[in-house]
Every structure is written in structure tokens, then in C-alpha cells.
Amino acid sequence: MEKVKRNILLNPGPSTTTDSVKYAQIVPDICPREKEFAGIMAPMRDDLVRIVHGDTKEYTSVLFTGSGTICLDITLNSLLEEGKKALVIKNGSYSARACEVLEYYGMPFIAIEQPVDKKPDLEAVEKVLKDQGDEIGYVYITHHETGSGLLNPVRETGALAHKYGKFLITDTTSSYAMIPINVYEDNIDFCMASAQKGIMGMTGLSYVIGRRDIIERSKDFPKRSYYCNLYRQYAYFEETGEMNFTPPVQTIYAARQALKEYFEEGEIAKWERHKRVMAAIRKGIDEIGFKEALSRDVQSGLVAAVRYPDDENFDFEKVHDHCYKKGFTIYPGKMQGKGTFRLCALGAIDAPDIDDFWKVFKEALELTGVSIPVKYI
Ligand SMILES: Cc1ncc(COP(=O)(O)O)c(C=O)c1O
């Protein structure tokens, strides 16, 4: 197997992949309506449930062709009963996207606006559940707000939702298969992800993992989308073992290999590796004197949102371009009104890759005339 040029992606996904995952896409042409292809997806659906420790009799996974946002769309629009409102904890760019999805569908919802750099106030959430519980269908929270790196208290939010008889949907796109998740202990009824992030596969495949009984119930909920309906895709899978419409064939082969490598590495060892990567990222941040937008105790440990220094020579584009030429990709921030860039610990990388990255990054600062340590006024 010839080696493929290895780029170190420090953006929040798609992530750096192994060559074996890249090569897994090179397969003989196959019509995805063949039984052989359904035979690949069936164990994959179970594996995706296993990652979050669900019992496959109670939880299932439903695959879709699309990027991560398709799962926000599907869960939000398919799981709201007639006459009910969605309750969204809005404290970052991805929960803001969830609100936009609901607006696009013209669906009723309550957004609990919270600061983007702190854990949300769960008393405020409980108050809404207590006062308006009868009106609410489900509670929705982003597990890891990837724009800022904030980790939300899913377990506690799920416990509150359950206390008031609601189910919990959480967007785990940027935490699934990285931060260990247990759907029972974490009080999760629905979560989601896409193949290019946690499992370190390719783009174009996303999945919702959730409770079969609620999916079955949702058969009678309003049908708001034809393509993005959870029950419709689930029922088709259950009946035929296939996706309703054309699956991303080669991406599915890559995902099969990625899952094999996930279980070989192991949940805890993988999370330890991501933690090592973040420790190396933080070491460089401290050495250069950078400041982060969020205090470390509220961060996921997968994304560092680094504040631009107060140096007129600092130019993110120039630094990015220098690093990119040398095989390292850094990414702009996603925090309105704040100049930040992001360094992420996803993907098939380890601490030595980050040590190499900082050498190149420092070179970029020197070349552009930014003094080290950097300054903040
Ligand atoms: C938390 C979260 N949700 C949703 C998405 C959307 O994914 P995509 O850009 O693949 O549609 C992302 C992507 O980074 C994410 O981090």
C-alpha cells in the first residue's frame, strides 16, 4: 500500500484519516441494492449503537447520506409531536443552527439563550420545563459546541428532561466516538454524528442513534420533510436493510474500516490519545503566551479557541497559509464578535504531530513579524 501524503488537520473535522481508511474506498464497483451491500450496513448500524453502549434491542442507528447538519434537520423535524414545541438550549453556533432549522420548518420552539462561554444555567431550563412542560415535545442540547469548544452538561440536562417526561436529543457530532458516551448513564434518547469526525472516516455519511420506541411512535408525528424523515428511513432499513435512496457507497466502505480501527484502538485508549493531543496543543499555547476564549475547565478538551493577540502584525490568513503549505491546517473561530482561531484534537494524529505543528506555527509568527511571547492589552 503506497503511502498517501499525510496532512495534519487541526480543523474541527473532516479529520486526518489513516491510509487504510483511505484505501478502503477502492473497491470493485457494486450496485448498493445488492444484498452484499446491505450486509455491510447491518453490522455497521449495530456498531454505531455499541459505541455509545446502547442495547440494540432498545436503540438503533439510522444512516443517511449527508453532512452532519442533516442529522440536526432530521431529528428536529421528525420527532416533534403535533401541537408541541421544541425546547432548545442555545449557547453556541450549532444550537443556533438548530434554531434556524426549526425556523425554516416554521416549527414552534422555545430557545433558552445562554452565554457561549459558560455552562448553561440548568435552573432556567428547569423553570421552563416546570412552567410550560405540557407544551414541550423534546429537549435539545448540543453536547460539544464546536465553535467555542464548550462542553455542555448533557447528563444533567437529560435527567431534567426525563424528570418532566420529555426525551433528550443531543447533537454529539463533534464528541461521538471521542469523548466516551453511555446513552443510559448520560440520559440520552437521541444523539448523532457523521463519519468524518469521531470515527475518522470520510465525508458524506451521517447517522442518528436513538430509541426505537420513540422512532416507532414518530410514525404518527407530522411529516415535515420527505427526504429528511427519521421514521421513513428507519422503516425502510428495517424492512429491506437498505437506505431509502442512494447511499454514499465508497464512504460506507471507508466507515467499515474506520469502525474496525475504532474498536481495535478502544474507546478509552482513543480518548486518552485525544487528550494527549490537546495537552500538546495547550503546551504550545502557553509557551507562545496565547489566551483562549474559554476557561479550560468548561472546555471539551477537543477544541481550543485561541484569541487573536493584540499585535498589528498578526494576520490569521498569512499564518494559516504558511502552515497549510507545510501540511498543517488551522481553522478560523466561530464566536461572533471575537477574533479567534481553532486548534482541534480530532483525527488520526498524536502528540508528536502537534510538536511538529508548533515549530511551523512559530516560524509563521516570526516570518510575519509577530513577537513571541504574544501580547494582550
Ligand atoms: C456540533 C456540530 N454539529 C453539527 C455540525 C455540522 O456538520 P456539517 O458541517 O458536516 O454539516 C458540526 C460540524 O462541525 C458540529 O461540530
PDBQT file of the ligand as one rigid body, heavy atoms in Angstrom, charges set to zero:
ROOT
HETATM    1  C1  LIG A 401     -21.625  20.108  16.871  1.00  0.00    +0.000 C 
HETATM    2  C2  LIG A 401     -21.761  20.085  15.389  1.00  0.00    +0.000 A 
HETATM    3  N1  LIG A 401     -22.965  19.907  14.858  1.00  0.00    +0.000 NA
HETATM    4  C3  LIG A 401     -23.162  19.889  13.539  1.00  0.00    +0.000 A 
HETATM    5  C4  LIG A 401     -22.119  20.047  12.656  1.00  0.00    +0.000 A 
HETATM    6  C5  LIG A 401     -22.420  20.122  11.202  1.00  0.00    +0.000 C 
HETATM    7  O1  LIG A 401     -21.726  19.302  10.416  1.00  0.00    +0.000 OA
HETATM    8  P1  LIG A 401     -21.557  19.549   8.837  1.00  0.00    +0.000 P 
HETATM    9  O2  LIG A 401     -20.745  20.782   8.642  1.00  0.00    +0.000 OA
HETATM   10  O3  LIG A 401     -20.863  18.294   8.460  1.00  0.00    +0.000 OA
HETATM   11  O4  LIG A 401     -22.920  19.666   8.251  1.00  0.00    +0.000 OA
HETATM   12  C6  LIG A 401     -20.816  20.232  13.156  1.00  0.00    +0.000 A 
HETATM   13  C7  LIG A 401     -19.664  20.423  12.266  1.00  0.00    +0.000 C 
HETATM   14  O5  LIG A 401     -18.581  20.799  12.662  1.00  0.00    +0.000 OA
HETATM   15  C8  LIG A 401     -20.646  20.248  14.561  1.00  0.00    +0.000 A 
HETATM   16  O6  LIG A 401     -19.431  20.429  15.096  1.00  0.00    +0.000 OA
ENDROOT
TORSDOF 0
